[in-house]
């Protein structure tokens, strides 16, 4: 969108300063400067795409499609960990890892759908807050963000390929903290799974659940616009 579009949007959704916003918000979020999102299940619904991706690899090596319990595992795992799990009893493990690392993810990207109102929410968060992504997704993250026109709405992205240890290790959030030079209490992480809650806990950062009220979190969002209400934007 050009300058005129940004100007009109700023009139429709005027940003409050951080000091104005923090007067009445939840006590656990008064120090927050950086809002970090998980990708799968939070920014986008990627279940259909993930299943198609791994079923393609399984079929390539003559194995049956994903079982229900395998679907849940791959949804929160890195690609390498998913292949290790799916091929743990197969002689094709090394070949499957090589195959997935070189696969073109492009055919599977159109199967991914953005979560409702995520783009509007990100636009209204900025510039009052810095925004980032911390995900176990790997080389396909840029494709996902570009396809859904979200890439320009994040100041930083950290994938599983850029950390020493993937989630639930806190390396991803710690890298974001170092990048923005902020303390743990100045970062909030938004996720939809227990692995995301563990990342926040281990990094010492507040956690907000997305569409999962069973998680122990300071807030649970049923819609991304709920965050704007919490922050009074």
DAKAMO-V515629 format. One record per residue. RES is the residue in one small letter. SS is DSSP state (helix for helix, strand for strand, loop for the rest). Layout:
RES|SS, RES|SS
//
This chain:
x|loop, x|loop, x|helix, x|helix, x|helix, x|helix, x|helix, x|helix, x|helix, x|helix, x|helix, x|helix, x|loop, x|loop, x|loop, x|loop, x|loop, x|helix, x|helix, x|helix, x|helix, x|loop, x|loop, x|loop, x|loop, x|loop, x|helix, x|helix, x|helix, x|loop, x|loop, x|loop, x|loop, x|strand, x|strand, x|strand, x|strand, x|loop, x|loop, x|strand, x|loop, x|loop, x|loop, x|strand, x|strand, x|loop, x|helix, x|helix, x|helix, x|helix, x|helix, x|helix, x|helix, x|helix, x|helix, x|helix, x|helix, x|helix, x|helix, x|helix, x|loop, x|loop, x|loop, x|loop, x|loop, x|loop, x|loop, x|helix, x|helix, x|helix, x|helix, x|helix, x|helix, x|helix, x|helix, x|loop, x|loop, x|loop, x|helix, x|helix, x|helix, x|helix, x|helix, x|helix, x|helix, x|helix, x|loop, x|loop, x|loop, x|loop, x|loop, x|loop, x|helix, x|helix, x|helix, x|helix, x|helix, x|helix, x|helix, x|helix, x|helix, x|helix, x|loop, x|loop, x|loop, x|helix, x|helix, x|helix, x|helix, x|loop, x|loop, x|loop, x|strand, x|strand, x|loop, x|loop, x|loop, x|helix, x|helix, x|helix, x|helix, x|helix, x|helix, x|helix, x|helix, x|loop, x|loop, x|loop, x|loop, x|strand, x|strand, x|strand, x|strand, x|strand, x|loop, x|loop, x|loop, x|loop, x|loop, x|loop, x|helix, x|helix, x|helix, x|helix, x|helix, x|helix, x|helix, x|loop, x|loop, x|loop, x|helix, x|helix, x|helix, x|loop, x|loop, x|strand, x|strand, x|strand, x|loop, x|helix, x|helix, x|helix, x|loop, x|loop, x|loop, x|loop, x|loop, x|loop, x|loop, x|loop, x|helix, x|helix, x|helix, x|helix, x|helix, x|helix, x|helix, x|helix, x|helix, x|helix, x|loop, x|loop, x|loop, x|helix, x|helix, x|helix, x|strand, x|strand, x|strand, x|strand, x|strand, x|loop, x|loop, x|helix, x|helix, x|helix, x|helix, x|helix, x|helix, x|helix, x|helix, x|helix, x|helix, x|loop, x|loop, x|strand, x|strand, x|strand, x|strand, x|strand, x|loop, x|loop, x|loop, x|loop, x|loop, x|loop, x|loop, x|loop, x|strand, x|strand, x|strand, x|loop, x|loop, x|loop, x|helix, x|helix, x|helix, x|helix, x|helix, x|helix, x|helix, x|loop, x|loop
//
